[in-house]
Amino acid sequence: MTVDAHSHYMPPGVAENTAFFKQYWSDADGQLRAMDEHHIDRAVLLYPTSDAYLNMGGWQPLCRIYNQKIAELVKTHPGRFIGGGILPVDASLAIKAELNRIKDLGLKVLSLASSYEGKYLDDPMFDEVFEFAAKQKMPVHVHPQIMNPIGSARVQDPLLTPVLEYVFDVSMAIGKMMMSGVFSRHAGVDFIFAHFGGVLPIVKERFDSTYGMLRRREFVKDLGKTPGEYFSRLYFDMSGTRSAGALQTALEMTDVNHILWGSDFPANQNLKDSLSVVSKHILSAEQRSLILGENMHKLLV
C-alpha cells in the first residue's frame, strides 16, 4: 500500500479567497488520476496555510467551509482520501467545539501550521488540542506557515521566503515545542512534521553538542533527554523531495519507522521522481514499504 502523507486540496469556496491557491488546487479528479497513474492508494489532504482567513472574516468561517468540504470529498471517494481538519486559532473558546466537529465529520488528522502570527505550537492554547489528539489517537500534522513565517519581518522575497523561511518556521516550531515540554507532556501524540522538519536533520548534531556544552555550564534547563532523542521519536514527511541526500540525512536523525513518503501535490507534481528516491535508495523492500505507506497507515488505525 502506498499512502501519500502530504497532499493538498483547496475547496473552491476557500481557493477563491486566496492570492495563490486558485490554479489546479481544487482539482480532485486530477489528483485521483495522478494517484492512479503512480499506484498511490490513498492521500492525506492537508491545509497548506493561506491568506483565506483574512478574506473570509477569520478562522471560524474558514473552518466551517474547509472542514465540511474536505469531509464531503472524503465521502465522495471512499478509501482514497484521508481528511485533515483545521482549527479556529483566532478564537480559542471555539477550538473545543471544532475539534468535536472534526471528529463527527470523520476527519482523521489534525492539520496545523508551524505558527500563527508568531504564536508557535508551544502556546498553552494548544494543550487542549494535543490532549484531544492523544485521546482520539489522531495524528497532528504540522505544515509550514506561509503567512509571516520566521524571518519575514526582515526579508520578503518570492524565492527566499518559500525556500528558507517556510522550513525554518517548522524547525523553530519543533525547537520551541521541545524546550517548553510539549513532547514530554503530550507523549501520546503522534506529531508529523513536513519537509523533514526543515533544517532539523542538518542541525541535529549541533543541537546535541551545544545542549551538552550548555548543560555542563547550567546555561540551559535539563530537558530530560538530548534533543536528538526527542527528534528520533517524531514523524517526518518527505514533502516531495527528489534528493537522496536529504533522505539519507533524515535517516541519521531518525529511523525508517518515522519517515513518511509525501508528495506535496499539487505544489509538486513530479510524483515519479519523488517516489523513486525511496525505491532506489532504500535497499530493503520491507523498509521501502514502511516509508511508502505502512508507517502512515499505522498512524491512522
N, C-alpha and C positions, 0 to 999 in steps of 0.2 A: 504493500500500500504506500502510495506517495501522497503526502499531505503538505500543502503549501501553508506554512505557518505565518506568512506575512503577505497579504494582498489587500487590495482596496476596491471598494465600490462606493461611489457617491450618488445617493438618491438625487434625481433631477431637481427636486424642491430645495435641496441643500446646495448642489453644484451651482445653480443659477445665482446663488448669493455669495459666490466666491470670486476672487480675481483670477485664480489659476486653474481650478479643477473642473473646467467645463468640457473640454475636448476629450472624448473617449473614456472619461472616468465613470460614466454611467451606463456602460455597455456590458451588461451581464451576459448576453448571448455571445459576445465576442470573447469574453473571458472563458466561458464554457468551451467554446471552440478551441481556444488555445490550450486549455486543460486537457481536452480530448486528444489533441494533436501530440501532446507531450506525455500522455498517460499519467496525468495528475488526477487522483481520485477525488480529493476534497481540498477546499481552500478556506482559510480563515479570513474573514472580512474585517479589517481594522480601520479605524478612523485615522486619516493621515494628518490630522490637525489642519485647521484652515482659519480664514477670517470670517467664516459664515456667521459666527455668533455676534459679530459686530453689526451685521446687516439684518439679523433676524430677531433683534430685541433681546439678546442674551442667550445663555446656555440652555435655559429651560425650554424655550420654543424649539431650539435646535435639537435637543434631546428627544422631544416628543415626536418630531418628524423623523429624525435619523433612526432612532431605535425601532420605531414602528415599521419603517420601510425596509430596514435590514431584516427584521423578523419575517416580513411578508416574502422577501426574496428567498430566505432560507426555506420557508414552507412551500414556495413555488417549485423549488428544485431540491427536494428531499435527498439527503445523502451527499450532496455536492458542496454546499456552502455551510460554514460554521460562523455564526454571528457574534460579533463583539459589540458590547454596549458601552455608551459613553455617559458621563455624569454632568450634572449642572454645577460645575465647580465655583460658579459665582453666587450660588445660593445654597450655603451649607445645610440649611434646615430642610432643603428639598432632596438632599442626597439619599437619605434612607428610603424615601418613597420611590425614587427612581431605581435604586438597587432592587427593590422588590418587583418593580415593573419589569426590569431587565430579566429577572428570573421567570416571571409569569409569561413573558414573550418568548421564552425558550432560547434566549441568547446564552452562550456558553463561556464567553470570555469577557473580562473587563478590559476595555481599551482606554488606556490613559496616556497622556502626554508626559514628557520628562519634566515639564514645568508649566506653570500658568502665570503669566505676567510676573515672572521672577519668583514665584512660590513653588518650591520643589516638593517632592512626594514625602519628604520628612516632616511636612507640616502636620500638626495634630489633627487637622480636619480629615486626613486620610486614614486615621486609625480605624474608624468605623467601616471604611471601605475594605481594608485589609482583614478586619475581623469577619466581615461578611464573606469575603473571598475564601477564607480558611474554612468557614462553616459550610459553605456551599461547594467546596472543592472546585473553585472556579479560578483558572489561571488569570494572572494580571499581566497584560502585555503593555510594555512601555515604549512608545513611539517618540521619535524626536519632535520637539516643539519647533514649529516653523515661524511662529509669531513671537518676535522679540526673544530669540534664544540668547544664551550667554554670548557676550561679545558684540551683540548687535548695536549696543549703545555707542560703541567706538567705530565699528566697521559695518557698513551695509553695502553689500556687493552682490550682483546677481550670480556670481560663481562662488566666491569665497564664503558667503553666508551658508548656502546649502551644503557645500563640501566640508567646511570646517565647523561652523558654529552649530549646525544641527546636531552633529555627532558629539561635539564637545558637551552639548547640553545633556545628552544621555549619560555621558561619563560623569558629569557633575552630579546628576540625579543619583547615580549609584553611590558615589562617594558620600553625599550628604545622608543618604539612607543608612549607609553603614555607620557613619560617625554618630548619628542620632539614635542608633539602636533599633531601627526598623526591622532589620533582618533577624535580630535576636528576638524581639518582641513578637514578631509575626513569622516565626519559623515554619509554620504550617502552610504558608502561602507559596505557590509556585510562581515566581517572578520571571518573566521573559523580557529580555531587553533586545531591541532591534540593533542592527549593524554591529553585531559582536560586542555591544556595549560601548561603541565609539572607539576611543583610543585605549580602552582598558587593557587589551592584550599586550600592547606595546609598553605600557607603564606599570604592568603588574609587578615586575621585579623591583622597580623603583618604589612602588608602594610598600613592599615588604621590607626592603633595606632601609628606607627612610623611616618607616614606622619603628623598626628595631632600634635605630640610632636615637630617635626622639624619645622612645620609651626609656632607654638607659639614662637619659638626662631628665626624665619626667617632664618633658615638654608636651606630651600628648597623653590622653587618658588611655587606660587599659581597655582594649576592645574585646578582650576575652579570647580572641583568635587573631591570627595575622590577617591582613586584608586579603591575601591570596586564598586563605581558607574560606572566607566569605564568598569570594568570586567563584570559586570552584563549585559551589552549590547552587548558583544561579543558572538560568537558562538563557541562551543567546541565539537569536536567529541570524541567518546569513544575509538576508535582505538583498538578494540578487547578485551577490558578489561573484565575479568570474575569476577571482585571484586565488590560486592555490596557496600562495604565500600567506594571505590573510587567514585562510582556513587553518593552515599549519600553526600560525602564531596563536590563534584562538585555542588550539588544542594543547598549547603549552600552559594555558591558563585554566582550562577545564578539560573534561574528557568527552568522548563521543556520546555519552548518555545525556549530555546537557547542550548539545548543538542541534539546532533545528533548521532544516532547509526552508528558506522562504524566498519568494521571487521578487517581492516589492512591485508586483504587477498593479497597475499598468505603467507606473513610472519606469520600470524595467520590463521590456517586452522580449528580451533575448533569453527565453526560458531554456533553450537548448544548452547554451554555454554555462549558465548558472547551475544547471543540473549536472553537466558533465564534470564540473570541478569536483563534485563528490565522487562520481563514478570513476574518474581517472586517478584520483589522488588518495582515496581511502581504499586500502588493499583488501580488507576483509569484507566479504559480502554481508556478513551479519552487521558489521559496523555501518556499512552503507545504508542498510535497511533502517537502522536506528535513526540516522540523521535525516534520511529522506521521508520518514513518516512515522515510524513506530514511537519515537520519543514524544511527538506531538499527540499522537493517538492516546498514549498512556496518560497524558495530562488531562485528557477530556473524558476519560471513563472512570 
